[in-house]
Structures are given as structure tokens and as C-alpha cells.
Amino acid sequence: MGFHTFPVDRADALEDPSRYRFCSREELLEQLDPEPGAVVADLGSGTGFYAADVAPFVETLYAVDVQPEMHELHREKGVPETVELVTANVSSLPFDDDRLDGAFSVMTHHEYADDEALAELARVLRPDGRLVTVDWSAGGSGDDGPPLDERFGTETVVSQLETAGFSIAEVRARPETFAVVARR
């Protein structure tokens, strides 16, 4: 699997409310379980679809995306007051050690998942901090999302996270997607 990003010319698809059929805002918030005053990161935030859902429940949300063009689109639709846009690769986050109380990635794990990125997440998440990963399953049909050969299976993601020093709190396998909640 190679690194790639979501095409900016298709960014309007990132604002489609039908995305909630794969991960609802309620499910994401339940899995992230942010405390008041929490500092979290949205990994691969794109146009800010899920960042807007989580922002009212945290003190600071870093919307991390490697593509500055995605941040421009996010600005055009409006950036919530608690959101800071950060242009960076997940493998090189500009945060101090233990800075984040939590982080989440919705349909982007397959875009950054390598040993370096997962080690970086372990570095920036505080002890017991939560990492919520929702992504397309390698066992899915391929009708939605990236091609099957770009996806990971749930077992692979669990293994990746455990190797990076995370403990697995919950795994939800579904027909097209999976959700994994891990703690540092």
C-alpha cells in the first residue's frame, strides 16, 4: 500500500451527509468520549466534516491534513472557533509529547498507516489517551471507498496499533467498515 490522499477535485463528496451511514457523529463521540477541556486531533480532516461534529465538545481540535487545499475548503465553509488547522503528515505531527487527550481518524487510516505514523501518534497522545480509528474494511465489497487493495483488515489494524504500544479497548467489525478504539 502506498501513501495517497483524497483528490481535492472530489472534496465535495466529503460533505455528503450520507457518510453518517458509515460513522455517525454519535458513534464517533461515544467512542472518543472527550472530557470537557480535551485537546484532540482529527487525522486527515479534509474539509472538516467530522471536525465540526466534535469541536463543540472539546476545548481544542486540531484539524490535521497534509493538503493545504483541503484547509482552504474548510475555511470557505467556516472553521469553528475551537478548531485549529494544521498542515502536516501524521508521521510528523507538530505537537509536544503527550499533548493530545485523543485523536480520531474517519476513513483515512489507509492513507497514512505505517509504523512511523503510528509511533508518532503514540508519542503525541497522553498516557491513557484514546485513538479512534474508523476505516474501510478489506473485507468490504469495494462499492464505496477506496479499492480493496488499499484497505486494511481489522486484524491488521489491531496488530499495527498493538505494535505501536496501544492497547485495544474495543473493536467493531461491520460489512464495509471497522471501528477500533485504542488507548495509549
PyMOL CGO cylinders between C-alpha atoms (Angstrom):
from pymol import cmd
from pymol.cgo import CYLINDER

trace = [
    CYLINDER, 0.00, 0.00, 0.00, 1.28, 3.39, -0.89, 0.3, 1, 1, 1, 1, 1, 1,
    CYLINDER, 1.28, 3.39, -0.89, 0.62, 6.81, 0.51, 0.3, 1, 1, 1, 1, 1, 1,
    CYLINDER, 0.62, 6.81, 0.51, -2.10, 8.73, -1.25, 0.3, 1, 1, 1, 1, 1, 1,
    CYLINDER, -2.10, 8.73, -1.25, -4.59, 11.44, -0.47, 0.3, 1, 1, 1, 1, 1, 1,
    CYLINDER, -4.59, 11.44, -0.47, -8.22, 12.05, -1.28, 0.3, 1, 1, 1, 1, 1, 1,
    CYLINDER, -8.22, 12.05, -1.28, -8.49, 14.01, -4.55, 0.3, 1, 1, 1, 1, 1, 1,
    CYLINDER, -8.49, 14.01, -4.55, -9.20, 17.68, -3.85, 0.3, 1, 1, 1, 1, 1, 1,
    CYLINDER, -9.20, 17.68, -3.85, -11.32, 17.89, -7.00, 0.3, 1, 1, 1, 1, 1, 1,
    CYLINDER, -11.32, 17.89, -7.00, -13.74, 15.42, -5.37, 0.3, 1, 1, 1, 1, 1, 1,
    CYLINDER, -13.74, 15.42, -5.37, -13.77, 17.17, -1.97, 0.3, 1, 1, 1, 1, 1, 1,
    CYLINDER, -13.77, 17.17, -1.97, -17.49, 17.95, -2.26, 0.3, 1, 1, 1, 1, 1, 1,
    CYLINDER, -17.49, 17.95, -2.26, -18.09, 14.23, -1.61, 0.3, 1, 1, 1, 1, 1, 1,
    CYLINDER, -18.09, 14.23, -1.61, -16.56, 14.74, 1.85, 0.3, 1, 1, 1, 1, 1, 1,
    CYLINDER, -16.56, 14.74, 1.85, -19.52, 16.96, 2.77, 0.3, 1, 1, 1, 1, 1, 1,
    CYLINDER, -19.52, 16.96, 2.77, -22.16, 14.36, 1.84, 0.3, 1, 1, 1, 1, 1, 1,
    CYLINDER, -22.16, 14.36, 1.84, -24.34, 13.62, 4.90, 0.3, 1, 1, 1, 1, 1, 1,
    CYLINDER, -24.34, 13.62, 4.90, -24.76, 10.04, 3.70, 0.3, 1, 1, 1, 1, 1, 1,
    CYLINDER, -24.76, 10.04, 3.70, -21.27, 9.47, 5.16, 0.3, 1, 1, 1, 1, 1, 1,
    CYLINDER, -21.27, 9.47, 5.16, -23.02, 9.13, 8.52, 0.3, 1, 1, 1, 1, 1, 1,
    CYLINDER, -23.02, 9.13, 8.52, -24.25, 5.68, 7.46, 0.3, 1, 1, 1, 1, 1, 1,
    CYLINDER, -24.25, 5.68, 7.46, -20.64, 4.51, 7.90, 0.3, 1, 1, 1, 1, 1, 1,
    CYLINDER, -20.64, 4.51, 7.90, -19.86, 6.50, 11.07, 0.3, 1, 1, 1, 1, 1, 1,
    CYLINDER, -19.86, 6.50, 11.07, -22.40, 8.70, 12.78, 0.3, 1, 1, 1, 1, 1, 1,
    CYLINDER, -22.40, 8.70, 12.78, -21.41, 11.71, 14.83, 0.3, 1, 1, 1, 1, 1, 1,
    CYLINDER, -21.41, 11.71, 14.83, -22.99, 9.99, 17.85, 0.3, 1, 1, 1, 1, 1, 1,
    CYLINDER, -22.99, 9.99, 17.85, -20.88, 6.85, 17.39, 0.3, 1, 1, 1, 1, 1, 1,
    CYLINDER, -20.88, 6.85, 17.39, -17.71, 8.90, 16.94, 0.3, 1, 1, 1, 1, 1, 1,
    CYLINDER, -17.71, 8.90, 16.94, -18.38, 10.96, 20.05, 0.3, 1, 1, 1, 1, 1, 1,
    CYLINDER, -18.38, 10.96, 20.05, -19.27, 7.86, 22.07, 0.3, 1, 1, 1, 1, 1, 1,
    CYLINDER, -19.27, 7.86, 22.07, -16.01, 6.16, 21.08, 0.3, 1, 1, 1, 1, 1, 1,
    CYLINDER, -16.01, 6.16, 21.08, -13.85, 9.26, 21.56, 0.3, 1, 1, 1, 1, 1, 1,
    CYLINDER, -13.85, 9.26, 21.56, -15.61, 10.15, 24.82, 0.3, 1, 1, 1, 1, 1, 1,
    CYLINDER, -15.61, 10.15, 24.82, -13.96, 13.57, 25.17, 0.3, 1, 1, 1, 1, 1, 1,
    CYLINDER, -13.96, 13.57, 25.17, -13.79, 15.20, 28.59, 0.3, 1, 1, 1, 1, 1, 1,
    CYLINDER, -13.79, 15.20, 28.59, -14.59, 18.92, 28.87, 0.3, 1, 1, 1, 1, 1, 1,
    CYLINDER, -14.59, 18.92, 28.87, -11.38, 20.78, 28.15, 0.3, 1, 1, 1, 1, 1, 1,
    CYLINDER, -11.38, 20.78, 28.15, -9.99, 17.99, 25.97, 0.3, 1, 1, 1, 1, 1, 1,
    CYLINDER, -9.99, 17.99, 25.97, -7.44, 18.56, 23.23, 0.3, 1, 1, 1, 1, 1, 1,
    CYLINDER, -7.44, 18.56, 23.23, -7.96, 16.23, 20.26, 0.3, 1, 1, 1, 1, 1, 1,
    CYLINDER, -7.96, 16.23, 20.26, -6.85, 15.83, 16.67, 0.3, 1, 1, 1, 1, 1, 1,
    CYLINDER, -6.85, 15.83, 16.67, -8.83, 14.88, 13.58, 0.3, 1, 1, 1, 1, 1, 1,
    CYLINDER, -8.83, 14.88, 13.58, -6.34, 12.97, 11.43, 0.3, 1, 1, 1, 1, 1, 1,
    CYLINDER, -6.34, 12.97, 11.43, -6.99, 13.54, 7.75, 0.3, 1, 1, 1, 1, 1, 1,
    CYLINDER, -6.99, 13.54, 7.75, -9.63, 16.16, 8.47, 0.3, 1, 1, 1, 1, 1, 1,
    CYLINDER, -9.63, 16.16, 8.47, -10.26, 17.10, 4.84, 0.3, 1, 1, 1, 1, 1, 1,
    CYLINDER, -10.26, 17.10, 4.84, -12.98, 19.75, 4.66, 0.3, 1, 1, 1, 1, 1, 1,
    CYLINDER, -12.98, 19.75, 4.66, -13.79, 19.40, 8.37, 0.3, 1, 1, 1, 1, 1, 1,
    CYLINDER, -13.79, 19.40, 8.37, -16.93, 17.26, 8.13, 0.3, 1, 1, 1, 1, 1, 1,
    CYLINDER, -16.93, 17.26, 8.13, -16.30, 15.34, 11.38, 0.3, 1, 1, 1, 1, 1, 1,
    CYLINDER, -16.30, 15.34, 11.38, -14.24, 18.13, 12.97, 0.3, 1, 1, 1, 1, 1, 1,
    CYLINDER, -14.24, 18.13, 12.97, -17.38, 20.27, 13.04, 0.3, 1, 1, 1, 1, 1, 1,
    CYLINDER, -17.38, 20.27, 13.04, -19.20, 17.49, 14.90, 0.3, 1, 1, 1, 1, 1, 1,
    CYLINDER, -19.20, 17.49, 14.90, -16.53, 17.04, 17.58, 0.3, 1, 1, 1, 1, 1, 1,
    CYLINDER, -16.53, 17.04, 17.58, -15.46, 20.69, 18.02, 0.3, 1, 1, 1, 1, 1, 1,
    CYLINDER, -15.46, 20.69, 18.02, -18.35, 21.72, 20.33, 0.3, 1, 1, 1, 1, 1, 1,
    CYLINDER, -18.35, 21.72, 20.33, -17.34, 19.00, 22.80, 0.3, 1, 1, 1, 1, 1, 1,
    CYLINDER, -17.34, 19.00, 22.80, -13.64, 19.85, 23.20, 0.3, 1, 1, 1, 1, 1, 1,
    CYLINDER, -13.64, 19.85, 23.20, -11.51, 22.82, 24.12, 0.3, 1, 1, 1, 1, 1, 1,
    CYLINDER, -11.51, 22.82, 24.12, -9.20, 22.47, 21.12, 0.3, 1, 1, 1, 1, 1, 1,
    CYLINDER, -9.20, 22.47, 21.12, -9.49, 20.36, 17.98, 0.3, 1, 1, 1, 1, 1, 1,
    CYLINDER, -9.49, 20.36, 17.98, -6.53, 20.21, 15.63, 0.3, 1, 1, 1, 1, 1, 1,
    CYLINDER, -6.53, 20.21, 15.63, -7.79, 19.54, 12.10, 0.3, 1, 1, 1, 1, 1, 1,
    CYLINDER, -7.79, 19.54, 12.10, -4.75, 17.80, 10.61, 0.3, 1, 1, 1, 1, 1, 1,
    CYLINDER, -4.75, 17.80, 10.61, -4.49, 17.35, 6.86, 0.3, 1, 1, 1, 1, 1, 1,
    CYLINDER, -4.49, 17.35, 6.86, -1.49, 17.07, 4.58, 0.3, 1, 1, 1, 1, 1, 1,
    CYLINDER, -1.49, 17.07, 4.58, -3.23, 19.01, 1.79, 0.3, 1, 1, 1, 1, 1, 1,
    CYLINDER, -3.23, 19.01, 1.79, -3.38, 22.80, 2.24, 0.3, 1, 1, 1, 1, 1, 1,
    CYLINDER, -3.38, 22.80, 2.24, -6.14, 22.86, -0.40, 0.3, 1, 1, 1, 1, 1, 1,
    CYLINDER, -6.14, 22.86, -0.40, -8.40, 20.92, 1.98, 0.3, 1, 1, 1, 1, 1, 1,
    CYLINDER, -8.40, 20.92, 1.98, -7.82, 23.56, 4.63, 0.3, 1, 1, 1, 1, 1, 1,
    CYLINDER, -7.82, 23.56, 4.63, -8.80, 26.25, 2.12, 0.3, 1, 1, 1, 1, 1, 1,
    CYLINDER, -8.80, 26.25, 2.12, -12.10, 24.44, 1.51, 0.3, 1, 1, 1, 1, 1, 1,
    CYLINDER, -12.10, 24.44, 1.51, -12.56, 24.10, 5.27, 0.3, 1, 1, 1, 1, 1, 1,
    CYLINDER, -12.56, 24.10, 5.27, -12.04, 27.86, 5.67, 0.3, 1, 1, 1, 1, 1, 1,
    CYLINDER, -12.04, 27.86, 5.67, -14.59, 28.57, 2.93, 0.3, 1, 1, 1, 1, 1, 1,
    CYLINDER, -14.59, 28.57, 2.93, -17.32, 26.70, 4.78, 0.3, 1, 1, 1, 1, 1, 1,
    CYLINDER, -17.32, 26.70, 4.78, -16.30, 28.16, 8.15, 0.3, 1, 1, 1, 1, 1, 1,
    CYLINDER, -16.30, 28.16, 8.15, -13.94, 26.92, 10.83, 0.3, 1, 1, 1, 1, 1, 1,
    CYLINDER, -13.94, 26.92, 10.83, -15.40, 26.59, 14.34, 0.3, 1, 1, 1, 1, 1, 1,
    CYLINDER, -15.40, 26.59, 14.34, -13.72, 28.72, 16.99, 0.3, 1, 1, 1, 1, 1, 1,
    CYLINDER, -13.72, 28.72, 16.99, -12.24, 25.72, 18.81, 0.3, 1, 1, 1, 1, 1, 1,
    CYLINDER, -12.24, 25.72, 18.81, -10.61, 24.31, 15.63, 0.3, 1, 1, 1, 1, 1, 1,
    CYLINDER, -10.61, 24.31, 15.63, -7.02, 24.98, 14.58, 0.3, 1, 1, 1, 1, 1, 1,
    CYLINDER, -7.02, 24.98, 14.58, -5.98, 23.93, 11.07, 0.3, 1, 1, 1, 1, 1, 1,
    CYLINDER, -5.98, 23.93, 11.07, -2.68, 22.05, 10.94, 0.3, 1, 1, 1, 1, 1, 1,
    CYLINDER, -2.68, 22.05, 10.94, -0.95, 21.10, 7.70, 0.3, 1, 1, 1, 1, 1, 1,
    CYLINDER, -0.95, 21.10, 7.70, 1.15, 18.03, 8.45, 0.3, 1, 1, 1, 1, 1, 1,
    CYLINDER, 1.15, 18.03, 8.45, 1.66, 14.36, 7.77, 0.3, 1, 1, 1, 1, 1, 1,
    CYLINDER, 1.66, 14.36, 7.77, 0.52, 12.05, 10.55, 0.3, 1, 1, 1, 1, 1, 1,
    CYLINDER, 0.52, 12.05, 10.55, 4.08, 10.73, 10.61, 0.3, 1, 1, 1, 1, 1, 1,
    CYLINDER, 4.08, 10.73, 10.61, 5.39, 14.17, 11.57, 0.3, 1, 1, 1, 1, 1, 1,
    CYLINDER, 5.39, 14.17, 11.57, 2.93, 15.95, 13.86, 0.3, 1, 1, 1, 1, 1, 1,
    CYLINDER, 2.93, 15.95, 13.86, 3.92, 19.37, 15.25, 0.3, 1, 1, 1, 1, 1, 1,
    CYLINDER, 3.92, 19.37, 15.25, 2.77, 18.59, 18.80, 0.3, 1, 1, 1, 1, 1, 1,
    CYLINDER, 2.77, 18.59, 18.80, 4.69, 18.12, 22.03, 0.3, 1, 1, 1, 1, 1, 1,
    CYLINDER, 4.69, 18.12, 22.03, 4.89, 14.69, 23.62, 0.3, 1, 1, 1, 1, 1, 1,
    CYLINDER, 4.89, 14.69, 23.62, 1.65, 13.74, 25.41, 0.3, 1, 1, 1, 1, 1, 1,
    CYLINDER, 1.65, 13.74, 25.41, -0.13, 16.85, 24.01, 0.3, 1, 1, 1, 1, 1, 1,
    CYLINDER, -0.13, 16.85, 24.01, -3.36, 15.16, 22.91, 0.3, 1, 1, 1, 1, 1, 1,
    CYLINDER, -3.36, 15.16, 22.91, -6.11, 13.69, 25.06, 0.3, 1, 1, 1, 1, 1, 1,
    CYLINDER, -6.11, 13.69, 25.06, -7.47, 11.92, 22.00, 0.3, 1, 1, 1, 1, 1, 1,
    CYLINDER, -7.47, 11.92, 22.00, -7.34, 11.59, 18.25, 0.3, 1, 1, 1, 1, 1, 1,
    CYLINDER, -7.34, 11.59, 18.25, -9.62, 10.18, 15.61, 0.3, 1, 1, 1, 1, 1, 1,
    CYLINDER, -9.62, 10.18, 15.61, -9.47, 9.20, 12.00, 0.3, 1, 1, 1, 1, 1, 1,
    CYLINDER, -9.47, 9.20, 12.00, -12.58, 8.56, 9.95, 0.3, 1, 1, 1, 1, 1, 1,
    CYLINDER, -12.58, 8.56, 9.95, -11.95, 6.81, 6.62, 0.3, 1, 1, 1, 1, 1, 1,
    CYLINDER, -11.95, 6.81, 6.62, -8.32, 7.95, 6.48, 0.3, 1, 1, 1, 1, 1, 1,
    CYLINDER, -8.32, 7.95, 6.48, -6.27, 5.26, 8.29, 0.3, 1, 1, 1, 1, 1, 1,
    CYLINDER, -6.27, 5.26, 8.29, -5.47, 3.60, 4.95, 0.3, 1, 1, 1, 1, 1, 1,
    CYLINDER, -5.47, 3.60, 4.95, -3.93, 6.90, 3.78, 0.3, 1, 1, 1, 1, 1, 1,
    CYLINDER, -3.93, 6.90, 3.78, -1.27, 7.15, 6.49, 0.3, 1, 1, 1, 1, 1, 1,
    CYLINDER, -1.27, 7.15, 6.49, -0.94, 3.83, 8.33, 0.3, 1, 1, 1, 1, 1, 1,
    CYLINDER, -0.94, 3.83, 8.33, 2.69, 2.88, 8.63, 0.3, 1, 1, 1, 1, 1, 1,
    CYLINDER, 2.69, 2.88, 8.63, 4.99, 2.22, 11.56, 0.3, 1, 1, 1, 1, 1, 1,
    CYLINDER, 4.99, 2.22, 11.56, 6.32, 5.80, 11.60, 0.3, 1, 1, 1, 1, 1, 1,
    CYLINDER, 6.32, 5.80, 11.60, 2.84, 7.39, 11.72, 0.3, 1, 1, 1, 1, 1, 1,
    CYLINDER, 2.84, 7.39, 11.72, 1.59, 5.05, 14.45, 0.3, 1, 1, 1, 1, 1, 1,
    CYLINDER, 1.59, 5.05, 14.45, 4.72, 5.67, 16.54, 0.3, 1, 1, 1, 1, 1, 1,
    CYLINDER, 4.72, 5.67, 16.54, 4.11, 9.39, 16.12, 0.3, 1, 1, 1, 1, 1, 1,
    CYLINDER, 4.11, 9.39, 16.12, 0.54, 9.00, 17.36, 0.3, 1, 1, 1, 1, 1, 1,
    CYLINDER, 0.54, 9.00, 17.36, 1.81, 7.10, 20.40, 0.3, 1, 1, 1, 1, 1, 1,
    CYLINDER, 1.81, 7.10, 20.40, 4.22, 9.98, 21.06, 0.3, 1, 1, 1, 1, 1, 1,
    CYLINDER, 4.22, 9.98, 21.06, 1.66, 12.79, 20.94, 0.3, 1, 1, 1, 1, 1, 1,
    CYLINDER, 1.66, 12.79, 20.94, -1.18, 11.04, 22.79, 0.3, 1, 1, 1, 1, 1, 1,
    CYLINDER, -1.18, 11.04, 22.79, -1.01, 11.28, 26.57, 0.3, 1, 1, 1, 1, 1, 1,
    CYLINDER, -1.01, 11.28, 26.57, -0.96, 8.06, 28.60, 0.3, 1, 1, 1, 1, 1, 1,
    CYLINDER, -0.96, 8.06, 28.60, -4.45, 6.55, 28.51, 0.3, 1, 1, 1, 1, 1, 1,
    CYLINDER, -4.45, 6.55, 28.51, -5.39, 8.87, 25.62, 0.3, 1, 1, 1, 1, 1, 1,
    CYLINDER, -5.39, 8.87, 25.62, -7.86, 7.45, 23.08, 0.3, 1, 1, 1, 1, 1, 1,
    CYLINDER, -7.86, 7.45, 23.08, -7.30, 6.83, 19.42, 0.3, 1, 1, 1, 1, 1, 1,
    CYLINDER, -7.30, 6.83, 19.42, -10.46, 6.11, 17.44, 0.3, 1, 1, 1, 1, 1, 1,
    CYLINDER, -10.46, 6.11, 17.44, -9.93, 4.59, 14.01, 0.3, 1, 1, 1, 1, 1, 1,
    CYLINDER, -9.93, 4.59, 14.01, -12.87, 4.11, 11.65, 0.3, 1, 1, 1, 1, 1, 1,
    CYLINDER, -12.87, 4.11, 11.65, -11.99, 2.99, 8.14, 0.3, 1, 1, 1, 1, 1, 1,
    CYLINDER, -11.99, 2.99, 8.14, -12.97, 0.94, 5.14, 0.3, 1, 1, 1, 1, 1, 1,
    CYLINDER, -12.97, 0.94, 5.14, -12.59, -2.79, 5.68, 0.3, 1, 1, 1, 1, 1, 1,
    CYLINDER, -12.59, -2.79, 5.68, -10.52, -5.03, 3.44, 0.3, 1, 1, 1, 1, 1, 1,
    CYLINDER, -10.52, -5.03, 3.44, -13.44, -7.45, 3.70, 0.3, 1, 1, 1, 1, 1, 1,
    CYLINDER, -13.44, -7.45, 3.70, -15.92, -4.94, 2.25, 0.3, 1, 1, 1, 1, 1, 1,
    CYLINDER, -15.92, -4.94, 2.25, -17.47, -5.03, -1.19, 0.3, 1, 1, 1, 1, 1, 1,
    CYLINDER, -17.47, -5.03, -1.19, -15.49, -2.11, -2.57, 0.3, 1, 1, 1, 1, 1, 1,
    CYLINDER, -15.49, -2.11, -2.57, -18.65, -0.38, -3.79, 0.3, 1, 1, 1, 1, 1, 1,
    CYLINDER, -18.65, -0.38, -3.79, -17.84, 2.64, -1.62, 0.3, 1, 1, 1, 1, 1, 1,
    CYLINDER, -17.84, 2.64, -1.62, -14.48, 3.98, -0.54, 0.3, 1, 1, 1, 1, 1, 1,
    CYLINDER, -14.48, 3.98, -0.54, -11.04, 3.13, -1.89, 0.3, 1, 1, 1, 1, 1, 1,
    CYLINDER, -11.04, 3.13, -1.89, -10.18, -0.01, -3.86, 0.3, 1, 1, 1, 1, 1, 1,
    CYLINDER, -10.18, -0.01, -3.86, -9.98, -3.18, -1.79, 0.3, 1, 1, 1, 1, 1, 1,
    CYLINDER, -9.98, -3.18, -1.79, -6.20, -3.45, -2.24, 0.3, 1, 1, 1, 1, 1, 1,
    CYLINDER, -6.20, -3.45, -2.24, -5.76, -0.12, -0.42, 0.3, 1, 1, 1, 1, 1, 1,
    CYLINDER, -5.76, -0.12, -0.42, -7.71, -1.22, 2.67, 0.3, 1, 1, 1, 1, 1, 1,
    CYLINDER, -7.71, -1.22, 2.67, -6.69, -2.96, 5.86, 0.3, 1, 1, 1, 1, 1, 1,
    CYLINDER, -6.69, -2.96, 5.86, -8.41, -5.78, 7.67, 0.3, 1, 1, 1, 1, 1, 1,
    CYLINDER, -8.41, -5.78, 7.67, -9.45, -5.30, 11.27, 0.3, 1, 1, 1, 1, 1, 1,
    CYLINDER, -9.45, -5.30, 11.27, -6.86, -7.82, 12.50, 0.3, 1, 1, 1, 1, 1, 1,
    CYLINDER, -6.86, -7.82, 12.50, -4.09, -5.94, 10.71, 0.3, 1, 1, 1, 1, 1, 1,
    CYLINDER, -4.09, -5.94, 10.71, -5.11, -2.61, 12.25, 0.3, 1, 1, 1, 1, 1, 1,
    CYLINDER, -5.11, -2.61, 12.25, -5.28, -4.15, 15.73, 0.3, 1, 1, 1, 1, 1, 1,
    CYLINDER, -5.28, -4.15, 15.73, -1.81, -5.63, 15.22, 0.3, 1, 1, 1, 1, 1, 1,
    CYLINDER, -1.81, -5.63, 15.22, -0.42, -2.30, 13.94, 0.3, 1, 1, 1, 1, 1, 1,
    CYLINDER, -0.42, -2.30, 13.94, -1.76, -0.45, 16.96, 0.3, 1, 1, 1, 1, 1, 1,
    CYLINDER, -1.76, -0.45, 16.96, -0.56, -3.03, 19.48, 0.3, 1, 1, 1, 1, 1, 1,
    CYLINDER, -0.56, -3.03, 19.48, 2.91, -2.99, 17.90, 0.3, 1, 1, 1, 1, 1, 1,
    CYLINDER, 2.91, -2.99, 17.90, 2.94, 0.81, 18.32, 0.3, 1, 1, 1, 1, 1, 1,
    CYLINDER, 2.94, 0.81, 18.32, 2.20, 0.44, 22.05, 0.3, 1, 1, 1, 1, 1, 1,
    CYLINDER, 2.20, 0.44, 22.05, -1.56, 0.85, 22.13, 0.3, 1, 1, 1, 1, 1, 1,
    CYLINDER, -1.56, 0.85, 22.13, -3.97, -1.40, 23.99, 0.3, 1, 1, 1, 1, 1, 1,
    CYLINDER, -3.97, -1.40, 23.99, -7.22, -2.22, 22.25, 0.3, 1, 1, 1, 1, 1, 1,
    CYLINDER, -7.22, -2.22, 22.25, -10.35, -1.16, 24.13, 0.3, 1, 1, 1, 1, 1, 1,
    CYLINDER, -10.35, -1.16, 24.13, -12.96, -2.06, 21.50, 0.3, 1, 1, 1, 1, 1, 1,
    CYLINDER, -12.96, -2.06, 21.50, -13.30, -3.47, 18.00, 0.3, 1, 1, 1, 1, 1, 1,
    CYLINDER, -13.30, -3.47, 18.00, -16.41, -3.18, 15.88, 0.3, 1, 1, 1, 1, 1, 1,
    CYLINDER, -16.41, -3.18, 15.88, -16.32, -5.11, 12.60, 0.3, 1, 1, 1, 1, 1, 1,
    CYLINDER, -16.32, -5.11, 12.60, -19.03, -4.24, 10.11, 0.3, 1, 1, 1, 1, 1, 1,
    CYLINDER, -19.03, -4.24, 10.11, -19.77, -5.20, 6.50, 0.3, 1, 1, 1, 1, 1, 1,
    CYLINDER, -19.77, -5.20, 6.50, -17.97, -2.25, 4.87, 0.3, 1, 1, 1, 1, 1, 1,
    CYLINDER, -17.97, -2.25, 4.87, -16.07, -0.62, 7.71, 0.3, 1, 1, 1, 1, 1, 1,
    CYLINDER, -16.07, -0.62, 7.71, -14.50, -1.26, 11.08, 0.3, 1, 1, 1, 1, 1, 1,
    CYLINDER, -14.50, -1.26, 11.08, -14.02, 0.83, 14.20, 0.3, 1, 1, 1, 1, 1, 1,
    CYLINDER, -14.02, 0.83, 14.20, -11.17, 0.34, 16.64, 0.3, 1, 1, 1, 1, 1, 1,
    CYLINDER, -11.17, 0.34, 16.64, -10.79, 2.23, 19.90, 0.3, 1, 1, 1, 1, 1, 1,
    CYLINDER, -10.79, 2.23, 19.90, -7.28, 2.06, 21.31, 0.3, 1, 1, 1, 1, 1, 1,
    CYLINDER, -7.28, 2.06, 21.31, -5.59, 3.57, 24.34, 0.3, 1, 1, 1, 1, 1, 1,
    CYLINDER, -5.59, 3.57, 24.34, -2.01, 4.60, 24.70, 0.3, 1, 1, 1, 1, 1, 1,
]
cmd.load_cgo(trace, "trace")
